[in-house]
Amino acid sequence: MENLGVSKSAVKKIFNIVIETLQNICLHGEKDNNGYQMTYFIIGKKENEFTIYSGNIVTGLVAEKLNLRLNAVKSLSDTDLKKQYMDVLSNGELSAKGGAGLGFLTIALKSGNNMDCEFQGLNKEYSLFSLQSKVQG
């Protein structure tokens, strides 16, 4: 990214989004009977914009929760987003899977709330969860 002339602030934002995205995949992605996860992770650049694409398999119940959570985060103003981030950070509670609920908040903050998601049903039990976030470089 340095060779492309990307600013240090943009690199930091992209790096933070990459870390949060990979942590979300590792913590919340479903594993098959052999313990493997079916995922993808791509970083693309078009003109002065970087896009981080990711996807993993989730259960239908998790897909519903993710959709609600992402829509709630996307509906927040910048001020409310920062406030909720600080509230969750100071709360200190961890979920059963070890997450504190900061992932999507961090991605929203670093991307300027420029993220989209899609759920594609694979069968009755599983869906492909795809997340896309963008950062100006």
Secondary structure, DSSP 4 states (H G I P E B T S, - for coil): -GGGT--HHHHHHHHHHHHHHHHHHHHH--B-TTS-B-EEEEEEEETTEEEEEEEEEEEHHHHHHHHHHHHHHHTS-HHHHHHHHHHHHHH----TTS--S-HHHHHHHHHTS-EEEEEEE-SSSEEEEEEEEEEE-
